[in-house]
Amino acid sequence: MKRLLATLLTLLCVLVLSAQQLRNPIIPGYHPDPSVCRVGNDYYLVNSSFQYFPGVPIFHSKDLVNWEQIGNVLDRNSQLPLDGATSWLGIYAPTIRYHEGTYYMITTNVGKRGNFMVTATNPAGPWSEPIWLEQGGIDPSLFFEDGKTYMMSNPDNTIMLCEIDPKTGRKLTESKPLWQGTGGRWPEGPHIYKKDGWYYLLISEGGTELAHKLTIARSRNIYGPYESNPANPILTNCSRDGQSMQIQGTGHGDFVQAADGSWWIVFLAYRNFGGSYHHIGRETYLAPVEWEAGQWPVVNGGQPIDTLMAVKTLPAVPVKKPASRTLFNNRTKLGPEWVWLQNPIAANYQMTGGKLHMVSHGTLAGNNQPTFLGRRQESPNILVETEVLVHHPIEDKYGLAIYQINDGYLSFYVTSHDIGVDYQIKSLQGTLNSEDWSLADIPEKVRLRITSNGERYYFSYACNDETTFTPLADIECSLVSTEVVGGFTGVTIGMFTEYFYPNSAETAYGVFNYFDYIEQ
């Protein structure tokens, strides 16, 4: 009987483990270019942030699957000048590393001074002022060994390596070329790992689009020569097996070894909706890695990446998610998921009397510190809602914006006399639909609601205390996709206010009672 029970128990354990699944992405929405490090049983991950402030969101996890944002690395204007930045500029791919009690984050501010790094003793911050670096290129990374600090990046489409002083950033050696990859365009995102006496150099090739892929080379000497893996690429969905999957653009990865000895890789990819369009952005994904001693790493058994994979993951440690409703009850600090476009003008955002007052500064299209406060869209199926107080006769616009880039966004607006949905899609602009009010019908407040199923956005509103929402318009999500309007980010949704008549002598503003973000 005992032997039978033991056999049944073993069979049950096998069935449970075989049924374990990994659901991707692990950090959904616009969270590209992930880099990860482990400290004990804790994992820390950072992402690119481009033109948004604060910059470089940082996450914590105990299991590599469930992640909680604990802050933003660059949260001061002195660390992050973003004037004039669009989603083609700003903060590109960061790398996070831990060495002898210090956390290092190294990245590029494209359009400004280039490569820099910051340090901290607590990953939640505060982080230091920028330490500017001499070697150019983008996607810099660090490697520590025998008291030396090495920096990699990709000037002139070549992965280059130099030794630096980690305190001053000064170059201690000349930059030396390591590898140009396997022939794909834009070799970038380099990381070096030391394992079994080999230096492994992981890079991205093909551009952060459909042909994106990860390739790897190795050498017995950190300066090379590096030999390419005969089985390259080690990760891509641009293949016969992966071409029909929703996930595409897999690449730009970073290896991490878990505390139990297992190997994993985090990387970016995007999900298509409504055809070959992606609007939510490049997201963070996870896959297992087989890495036998002295051998090349094999990602996900050599198979493409899917949204649901049969993978034995680490023991789950759930994390707390942000509240679905944000109230503006005189709090001095919003959650780390909230972002502004470029460096915000602090005086234009005031929480008083349980309301958020936002003063206009130009327009979203004008891209000069526009008044916008939002968060990343992290699911195709969402409900976003806010309530605005209607004021007149000041001629301004305020409401909700679905924002991809300054010439690619939708705005659900209220003015002193109407409500409508505007679009700015490259050189095309106009109003999808609107409803005018007579003076007698102007409401005191309006609730604006946007829902989406991943393929279309739906806009509806309710005046005063009405419980029924009136549909106003709907539009394809593809109109704000990267394929249509460009950019390297993804949709953020939030509150905005801007001048309806830019030359008005009065101060334009919006007043918001709350903000809901609900994934359905």
SEPAFI-960583 format. One record per residue: z, x, y of N, C-alpha, C in turn. Coordinates in steps of 0.001 Angstrom, whole numbers, plus 500000, padded with zeros to 6 digits. Example, Ala and Ser with C-alpha at 12.3 -4.5 7.8 and 13.67 -1.06 7.14 Angstrom:
BEGIN
507800513190494310507800512300495500507800513200496700
507080512850497750507140513670498940507870512900500030
This chain:
BEGIN
500000500830498790500000500000500000500000500865501260
500802501929501265500860502806502417499518503489502643
498857503865501506497559504519501635496541503546502213
496608502280501818495685501264502333495899501049503827
497188500968504232497478500787505659496992501980506479
497194503185505924496739504376506636495223504374506782
494534503948505714493069503887505766492603502866506796
493246501715506839492883500681507810493146501142509236
494284501831509425494614502328510757493580503361511222
493195504253510303492168505253510642490856504588511002
490471503583510217489232502858510480489283502167511839
490449501587512163490613500922513458490467501917514602
491070503085514454490953504105515509489506504532515694
488783504699514590487376505081514674486579504017515397
486840502741515073486115501644515712486415501581517200
487694501796517575488075501759518989487378502874519751
487402504083519171486776505214519856485265505046519955
484649504524518873483195504359518894482772503276519865
483686502358520159483352501268521072483602501640522529
484174502837522783484492503233524141483210503424524939
483230502990526188482028503024526996482310503649528362
481294504283528898481334504835530236480374504035531095
480903503445532159480076502649533056479775503465534315
478495503619534598478053504350535779477450503404536804
477549503727538105478138504937538687479658504874538710
480294506050538757481755506086538830482234505907540269
481449506341541245481735506068542660480465505445543231
480414504128543320479175503449543715478948503469545213
477722503109545585477372503089546995477028504472547490
476812504560548782476369505797549426477451506884549312
477429507576548174478319508714547905477501509782547184
476618510485547922475714511445547277476302512843547159
475559513702546444475842515138546381477284515443545981
477760514905544848479166515115544503479456516552544076
480655516991544425481197518253543935482634517993543517
483078518669542457484377518353541872485114519630541506
486442519565541562487267520645541029488490520029540362
489062520773539410490282520328538722491429521250539083
492593520645539349493823521393539591494878520775538687
495200521454537572496112520868536593495476519658535947
496136518510536071495609517262535532494977516383536601
494747516958537773494176516200538885492767516692539185
491920515730539548490530516033539894490269515573541326
489534516408542055489195516085543441487681516189543613
487113515235544335485661515130544466485302514838545913
484219515463546389483749515247547754482269514859547732
481836514201548812480445513759548954479902514100550331
478577514073550449477917514200551753478235512993552622
478085513165553950478361512048554855477348511924555983
476473512911556183475381512860557153475873512489558554
475397511378559152475703511104560564476996510313560755
477746510058559705478933509208559812480195510023560080
481091509399560819482392509984561149483490509009560687
484561509507560054484813510891559655483889511323558519
483872512630558244482913513172557302483534513701556033
482713513766554993483054514290553675484229513508553065
483959512312552547485019511569551860485528512363550667
486841512331550454487445513050549336488198512068548455
487996512194547141488553511275546154489457512031545186
490391511278544587491302511819543579491214510973542318
491321511638541167491290510942539884492148511689538880
492598510953537884493311511551536758492464511539535484
491318510817535531490547510625534301489042510812534462
488582511197535647487172511416535967486347510135536045
486943508999535743486217507726535785486706506852536931
488009506753537090488610505941538146488999506844539320
488434506540540503488620507391541674489176506602542846
490072507237543593490651506649544799490387507579545974
489844507014547059489617507837548239490940508121548924
491245509403549112492527509791549707492366510277551139
491149510288551631490946510713553010489520511133553253
489320511820554363488053512434554726488351513846555196
487627514810554686487927516208554993487769516496556485
486682515996557067486391516271558483486735515034559296
487924515013559879488391513814560572488708514052562041
488269515214562580488474515506563991487134515865564629
486959515500565885485717515813566578485426517308566594
486481518114566668486290519562566722485723520114565415
485922519398564324485370519815563031483950519302562819
483602518220563551482409517469563167481634516949564375
480927517819565097480067517328566175478816516668565595
478570515424565992477466514650565410476556514034566463
476632514481567706475804513865568734474324514000568370
473622512868568439472199512824568142471850512758566672
472841512796565766472554512836564334472052511490563825
471094511546562916470640510376562161470937510645560693
470487509770559812470742510012558393469817511078557817
469010511729558659468290512938558248469095514189558593
470164514028559391470909515168559913472390515029559571
473197515911560140474640515846559925475068516625558700
476076516103557995476726516840556910475997516653555590
475387517759555129474717517783553829475715518174552729
475182518429551553475976518571550333477149519538550463
478378519044550261479549519922550280479889520428548877
480664521484548806481268521960547560482765522063547783
483548521626546794485000521779546848485442522718545734
486304523658546082486867524593545111488343524831545432
489088525255544398490516525559544540490734526988544058
491464527768544853491700529161544484493022529634545062
493926530013544185495214530623544556495955529813545616
496095528508545356496898527656546221496169527056547405
494884527371547564494124526866548706492897526095548243
492645524969548900491417524202548681490384524634549712
489156524799549247488047525175550113486975524093550046
486462523683551196485289522812551256484248523512552119
483075523739551547481994524425552243480788523500552310
480113523462553460479022522513553643478123522980554782
477157522106555148476212522400556226476199521256557223
476279521569558506476043520575559549474615520812560056
473687520053559475472272520229559801472007519674561198
471361520474562016471123520096563404472123520709564355
473173521310563810474170522009564637474201523486564260
475365524013563933475470525460563724475227525893562286
474980524958561377474651525348560015475842525351559085
475986526415558277476978526458557202478367526838557716
479369526152557167480760526457557504481662526020556367
482913526434556428483893525968555456485205525678556167
486006524840555509487352524528555979488296524663554790
489575524836555073490558525046554020491763524132554229
492515523930553134493731523111553190494625523478552016
495906523245552165496825523394551039497103522056550370
496724520970551035496827519613550480495449518976550585
494842518540549483493485517994549555493373516751550420
494487516054550643494471514886551523494483515289552993
494603516584553255494591517082554626495996517354555145
496049517935556347494930518261557239494163519497556783
492863519517557129491993520641556849491807521457558130
491489522720557956491422523654559075490223523372559977
490167524088561073488982524105561907487866524852561159
486599524616561517485489525250560793485520526773560865
485218527394559735484970528831559649483460528964559447
482763529434560467481295529444560437480783530631559643
479675530427558943479143531403557997477776531902558441
477422533110558003476201533752558488474980533443557636
475154533272556326473987533022555471473480531612555698
472169531462555859471571530170556162471269529356554922
470307528427555061470022527498553983470969526320554014
470898525489552991471773524331552872472488524365551528
473372523394551320474089523204550053474878524444549636
475665525033550528476389526244550157477471525961549121
477800527006548362478830526904547329479626528195547297
480779528158546634481669529321546550481970529657545098
482205530943544848482652531410543538483637532547543763
484797532455543098485855533444543263486002534250541980
486096535593542130486297536436540948486813537803541377
487886538248540710488420539600540901488671539924542371
489257538986543090489590539215544486488418539109545437
487255538744544935486070538609545780485678537136545931
485103536824547083484613535474547360483116535542547584
482375534839546752480918534824546845480442533484547407
479385533562548202478767532361548780477317532279548313
476893531075547917475500530807547558474936529749548480
473642529823548761472898528783549461471418529044549211
470530528347549911469107528446549562468182528749550737
468438529785551521467466530108552565466117530487551957
465040530062552626463680530405552185463384529932550765
463937528768550383463664528185549062464011529132547918
465016529964548138465499530895547122467018530838547094
467583530773545896469040530805545796469494532228546091
470319532371547136470778533685547597472298533778547447
472766535000547252474194535250547038474650536392547933
475830536224548533476460537324549269477967537217549108
478651538293549377480112538288549383480583538066550814
481623537245550987482136536943552321483644537156552376
484139537270553587485575537262553838486005535800553949
486861535282553033487195533856553052488023533430554257
488588534385554984489392534029556148488558533950557423
487562534819557529486755534852558753485336534340558553
484862534313557301483492533915557019482500535049557167
482939536230557567482043537349557799481398537810556501
480101538120556556479392538651555393479847540072555104
480172540342553835480594541681553426479480542421552705
478455541688552253477297542304551605476035541613552097
474908542249551884473637541625552208473365540470551232
472626539498551696472243538384550831471185538861549837
471398538536548555470472538963547507469915537749546769
468606537774546465468002536630545778468417536585544316
468689535371543810469075535176542418467984534493541599
467452533370542110466548532547541289465848531548542194
464621531208541851463886530164542555463668528930541704
464355528864540558464219527702539701463015527788538785
462606526650538268461537526588537270460187526214537867
460114526128539184458859525782539839458883524464540569
459982523705540439460117522460541185460345522743542660
459960521798543497460138522023544929461611521936545315
461940522611546398463267522589546993464392522943546013
464412524160545500465582524588544722466809524623545624
467848523914545232469009523740546113470238523403545283
471358523155545976472597522739545313473123523730544295
473170525050544602473573526033543592475080526043543329
475430526232542059476830526473541664476824527525540567
477777528449540632477933529467539586479219529199538812
479136529369537475480284529212536578480308530435535657
481505530940535356481662532071534426482208531516533109
481449531762532018481863531244530717481343532169529617
482249532610528749481886533419527578481118534682527965
481499535277529100480848536508529527479529536314530239
479114535065530431477860534762531126478155534133532486
477304534454533467477295533731534739476183532677534640
476576531416534722475610530314534659475348529812536077
474076529698536434473671529233537761472990527877537621
473641526845538106473129525471538057472526525125539405
471298524584539417470677524181540673469973522833540503
469543522274541627468717521064541648467304521445542054
466344520717541518464947520903541898464272519539542019
463097519544542642462257518349542676462476517441543860
463470517747544694463763516860545813464609515689545357
465401515144546271466358514096545906465666512742545814
464646512680544978463833511475544822463577511269543343
462441510676543009462151510324541623462138511544540711
461601512678541177461458513869540333462696514754540322
463804514284540848465028515079540912465459515506539513
465972516733539396466409517228538097467384518380538283
468121518672537216469028519809537180468480520849536222
468457522111536676468044523219535838469117524294535872
469078525199534890470145526186534767469578527514534266
470184528595534742469839529945534303471135530715534103
471035531903533456472250532676533238471956534173533242
473047534925533467472945536381533518474290536982533135
474246538240532667475493538968532387476076539561533665
475260539601534722475685540157536008475525539074537065
476511538940537942476464537862538923475238537970539828
474754539196540039473583539381540894472264539289540112
472325539028538807471125538849538023470684540117537322
469498540081536682468518538986536736468948537779535895
468517536586536324468849535342535646467684534870534782
468014534507533548467012533962532636467133532437532607
466001531778532621465968530320532649466214529747531259
466927528634531210467156527923529958465816527408529423
465440527755528182464170527256527634464107525738527562
465275525082527568465307523611527457465388522924528813
465171523665529932465187523023531256464120521940531352
464393520868532116465633520573532844466714520052531900
467967520288532269469053519801531424469462518382531788
468958517869532917469224516477533296468095515968534184
467471514881533777466533514155534627466249512806533985
466045511791534795465576510501534298464090510313534566
463470511348535161462024511332535385461360511879534125
461419511076533074460943511477531760460431510241531030
459808510474529892459296509348529108460422508410528692
461561508976528300462678508143527851463415507480529002
463396508120530184464196507599531289463443506822532334
462110506819532277461314506269533370461489504770533579
461883504029532545462027502575532676463450502139533004
464364503085533177465754502733533439465966502420534911
466998501626535177467320501284536563467759502515537341
468440503432536677468918504655537309467774505659537400
467564506197538602466540507215538811467085508270539773
466309509333539973466693510370540931467900511177540518
468137511348539212469324512081538759469209513560539103
470267514117539656470272515539540005471489515907540827
471457517101541397472524517637542247473904517436541603
474221518293540637475438518123539857476418519264539988
477586519055539383478660520047539383479448519876538091
479586520961537317480360520925536082481852520969536378
482640520383535456484095520521535493484607520474534066
485581521331533757486219521310532446487533520562532554
487699519548531720488913518740531738490075519522531130
491274518997531334492471519665530829492477519745529308
491770518830528629491726518853527166490637519773526624
489953520481527523488916521418527102487509520861527111
487372519561527240486039518960527255485334519256528573
483995519258528527483183519525529716482477518267530169
482338518152531504481710516985532116480871517444533297
479994516566533734479225516848534935479187515614535819
479444515792537117479219514743538105477898515055538798
477169514028539183475855514235539778475462512978540540
474387513079541320473932511908542061472756511259541347
472593509982541605471425509210541184471422507950542029
470387507149541891470350505867542588469889504779541636
470208503542542008469798502375541218468719501596541967
467642501272541269466585500470541857466916498985541764
466538498251542814466684496796542840465398496192543399
464930495100542763463746494412543264462499495252543190
462357496043542124461227496950542009461680498383542195
460791499220542673461122500634542851461686500888544244
462787500220544543463442500353545845464933500590545626
465504501484546420466960501621546400467477501592547838
468440500706548066468988500521549409470474500865549483
471193500779548369472635501051548392472895502541548577
471939503365548183472078504792548409472202505579547128
472325506885547286472545507788546159474043507783545855
474368507598544585475746507351544163476230508481543258
477508508447542895478094509483542045478207508996540605
477670509801539687477623509475538261478340510549537452
478618510207536183479349511104535285478666511113533922
478638512282533285478110512378531924478857513475531171
478970513316529839479614514355529031478686515549528835
479292516702528594478541517939528388479035518624527118
478100519006526268478420519841525107478112521286525504
479117522148525409478925523534525867479627524465524890
478921524789523833479464525666522811479500527107523319
480387527899522741480566529281523173479258530054523110
478889530672524229477695531491524290476391530726524323
476459529405524349475250528582524298474974527937525662
473805527302525754473471526555526965474161525197526956
474561524680528118475166523338528167474115522265527905
474539521213527212473672520069526915474315518826527525
473621518190528448474163517036529164473795515752528424
474813514956528096474627513632527480473732513690526244
473903514730525445473112514849524232471622514979524478
471241515357525699469839515473526037469157514161526352
469926513081526412469380511753526670469482511397528155
468630510488528648468720510057530051469996509279530311
470268509059531581471514508418532003471282506928532197
472202506131531637472113504678531774473376504162532454
473336502893532872474492502300533539475660502087532585
475394501997531295476452501823530299476135502731529123
477072503658528818476832504625527757478032504668526818
477756504834525516478812504950524517479357506368524559
480450506545525303481027507868525528482543507771525407
483129508689524665484583508785524613485064509475525879
485724508724526744486207509271528004487663509708527885
488175510310528941489584510684528978490446509418529042
491729509504528667492603508324528768492583507748530175
492357506451530279492150505803531574493437505765532399
493291506051533690494384505932534658493834505135535841
494033503803535849493470502968536925494013503360538289
493246503032539330493649503332540704493610502051541525
494262502106542655494321500961543557493051500883544379
492486499689544489491296499472545297491686498985546688
490851499267547708491148498763549051491208497242549074
492006496692549975492120495241550111490778494643550507
490512493419550034489234492772550350489189492285551797
490343492014552401490375491570553801491094492603554655
490469492958555758491083493846556739491482493030557950
492764493092558292493278492429559479493527493467560562
493374493055561788493501493979562912494797493718563671
495902493848562937497209493523563512497890494762564083
497240495312565102497814496416565866498066497666565035
497333497800563931497475499024563150496829500184563910
497404501349563716496871502509564427495829503255563601
495757502949562293494835503693561455494238502789560389
492911502781560306492233502033559265492200502865557984
491807502219556886491692502919555622490598503976555661
490621504944554735489652506042554775488229505618554477
488040504384553987486682503919553686485901503520554934
486581503370556077485915502941557310485243504114558009
484037503860558558483275504923559216482632504402560503
482347505355561388481608505113562624480284505856562551
479346505466563407478100506196563554478286507266564618
478127508526564217478393509667565081479868509663565513
480213510502566471481607510562566931481914509333567770
482886508529567373483157507291568112483783507551569468
483500506664570398484192506670571691485462505847571488
486590506524571355487828505880570906488217504697571774
488000504801573080488408503730573982487641502433573739
486515502504573025485702501305572782486153500509571571
487227500958570905487746500265569722489249500082569907
489670498864570188491084498593570440491551497426569581
492669497628568863493278496556568087494492496046568847
494359494864569409495449494255570167495523492779569849
496741492279569791496925490847569548496343490365568241
496293491244567232495741490848565944494232490758565923
493571491311566930492122491255567014491570492653567302
490321492837566886489620494079567181488669493835568339
488873494552569425488001494485570597487069495692570560
485766495437570583484776496498570534483882496414571764
483878497462572570483092497508573800481743498170573505
480687497581574002479341498083573736479104499442574376
478319500268573643477815501517574204476390501672573700
475437501242574500474044501318574090473727500351572970
472776500744572121472325499891571020472298500687569725
472214499977568615472101500645567324470823501476567259
469736500921567777468463501640567759468501502870568659
469261502790569753469336503900570693469998505135570132
470891504952569135471473506070568388472224507068569268
472982506547570222473807507404571063475233506871571043
475968507235569986477336506748569773477412505224569904
476583504510569162476615503043569255477948502499568763
478302501324569256479564500700568861479366500000567525
479849500640566469479701500161565098480876500661564292
481475499787563509482566500139562604482301499456561283
482096500238560227481712499630558959482210500397557758
481667500029556618481998500687555364480775500650554453
480782501485553453479648501574552542479529500309551683
478296499868551456478061498810550479478077499456549101
479012499030548255479231499703546982478822498869545776
478298497683546009477861496818544912476640496033545373
475709495721544463474576494887544876474983493456545172
476092492999544560476543491616544700477802491574545564
477635491159546807478744491214547758478825489948548596
479981489764549188480195488784550249480920489508551372
480303489506552543480898490116553736481033489031554790
482199489010555442482432487941556429483317488456557556
483056487945558735483932488188559868483966486948560730
484958486864561589485038485774562574485024486392563957
484117485901564809483997486420566166484378485328567152
484947485742568267485228484820569360484024484795570290
483554483617570621482367483481571463482803483518572922
482181484406573687482514484490575109481220484476575912
481315484004577125480133483871577984480627483857579427
479804484163580417478342484312580347477869485742580138
478749486680579752478318488067579579477195488134578540
476124488798578896474956488833578024475025490033577080
475676489849575948475745490893574958475539490293573575
475438491149572566475269490734571178476383491370570365
476931490611569435477990491133568588477947490391567271
478388491055566216478344490432564899478386491461563791
477569491234562744477526492104561582476182492815561504
476203494048561056474971494818560891474891495376559472
473686495306558914473349495962557649472535497183558041
473134498361557941472599499551558586472200500614557568
470943501047557636470478502177556834470217503403557716
469566503180558863469236504235559809468942503559561144
468867504315562222468766503678563542467440502954563752
466421503246562937465209502426563019464968501671561717
466064501338561049465989500556559828467287499816559558
467442498623560174468684497852559993468429496382560292
469377495545559883469385494117560179470663493809560934
470596492894561895471812492497562614471935490986562640
473109490516562299473462489095562308474329488904563544
473753488337564602474377488415565918474765487044566484
475676487115567431476044485975568271475892486419569719
475365485540570557475356485770572006476032484577572667
475952484520573982476589483413574700475839482100574519
474647482147573923473869480912573817473189480705572471
473289481682571555472639481450570262473217482357569194
472724482141567976473072482952566821471776483246566091
471630484452565562470375484783564912470465486030564066
469359486348563414469241487547562590468070488366563115
468344489562563587467315490474564076467018491543563037
465838492131563143465520493259562292464894494379563110
465180495586562692464576496794563254464117497608562058
462825497538561750462267498200560582461160499128561055
461486500395561236460561501362561811460051500848563150
458725500694563291458181500261564582458159498745564725
458639498018563710458652496557563761460023496068564158
460078495124565080461343494521565439461120493070565842
462139492271565650462023490856565998463189490077565452
463062488758565469464104487847565007463584487065563812
464352487070562734463971486315561542464162484832561756
465284484482562309465617483080562534466755483026563541
466848481928564238467927481792565209468188480324565467
469334480062566069469697478693566452470302478735567845
469735477954568737470215477909570119471276476826570279
472211477080571217473236476100571542473046475622572977
473283474354573162473375473865574544474759474222575072
474932474140576386476232474488576971477354473665576377
477062472422576038478100471538575507478465471878574071
477562472618573379477773472880571956478287474274571652
478497475081572676478913476452572406480290476450571738
480415477020570530481713477028569837482649478086570417
483925477960570070484904478955570502484887480181569585
484564479930568336484531481031567366483495480712566293
482974481758565690481956481616564650482280482575563517
482223482054562302482339482914561126480934483272560657
480694484556560514479413485060560032479592485546558598
478701485136557722478819485514556306477486486047555805
477546487191555133476384487769554474476702487905552987
475827487384552149475959487582550709474691488252550192
474787488835549014473618489493548436473702489453546924
472537489401546299472444489484544845471761490777544403
471599491699545329470946492961545029469478492991545393
468878491824545505467463491760545867467224491103547221
468144490238547659468010489595548965469372489529549639
469360489581550973470540489283551782470413487857552298
471531487125552276471568485736552750472560485642553910
472132485010554990472918484911556211473285483450556464
474590483184556657475046481826556956476211481891557920
476509480768558558477569480760559566478307479437559550
479506479434560112480315478228560283480990478307561649
480903477227562428481465477202563778482871476621563762
483719477171564622485099476702564782485772476601563424
486287475422563048487030475296561798486228474613560698
484915474616560820484085474036559767484309474785558453
484303474040557347484489474662556034483164474918555334
482113474268555799480788474439555191479958475424556007
479357476375555324478514477356555990477062476881556018
476429477092557152475035476688557347474117477880557113
473188477792556155472250478900555942471352479088557159
471077480341557492470235480620558648468980481399558268
469109482398557379467959483221557017468281483994555747
467247484545555133467425485500554052466274486492554101
466531487682553581465549488754553683465690489678552486
464593490285552070464601491206550947465401492468551283
466236492885550332467002494124550516466077495330550650
464890495254550056463968496387550077463572496785551494
463688495861552468463304496197553837464198497266554451
465423497407553920466305498474554408466519499529553328
465550499666552445465629500690551404465163502030551940
465529503076551229465076504415551593463561504513551522
462956503816550562461507503886550410460782503294551614
461398502353552329460753501704553470461127502370554789
462409502616555014462843503125556327463291504580556303
463414505171555125463756506584555052465243506846555148
465572508105555338466971508501555440467530508952554106
468668509629554166469311510180552978470603509455552610
470897508353553240472219507752553038472119506516552149
472529505403552650472542504122551966473095503113552937
473089501853552552473515500801553465475015500867553729
475355500796555006476725500484555405476689499127556101
477759498363555948477848497036556560479111496991557406
478958496518558641480125496455559496479891495653560751
480811495785561658480802495049562917480166495899564004
479416495252564873478768495975565960478795495120567211
478585495762568326478318495055569574477391495933570407
476453495294571097475511496045571908475034495186573072
474400495819574032473890495118575201472692494257574831
472728493001575256471552492150575137470593492479576272
471160492652577465470405493141578624471023494459579038
470415495598578705471039496904578935471405497186580383
470739496553581323470995496846582731472055495929583361
472706495143582509473731494242583033474872495036583656
475390494540584754476500495218585439477834494928584779
477879493913583902479135493541583253479350494362581983
480587494427581537480940495150580327480724494261579111
479871494683578206479605493913576995480641494269575925
481046493274575166482074493519574157482011492430573094
482703492672571978482875491684570916484324491656570488
484785490484570046486167490327569577486112489786568154
486764490487567222486698490159565798488103489880565269
488225488820564465489537488431563949489885489078562611
488873489353561782489113489971560477487781490450559930
487837491175558811486629491609558122486887491522556623
486021490784555910486112490653554454484997491438553795
485349492159552732484354492792551872484750492475550438
483945491660549752484279491183548415483099491461547492
483366492132546387482328492355545378482383491219544367
481222490620544128481169489410543300480557489691541934
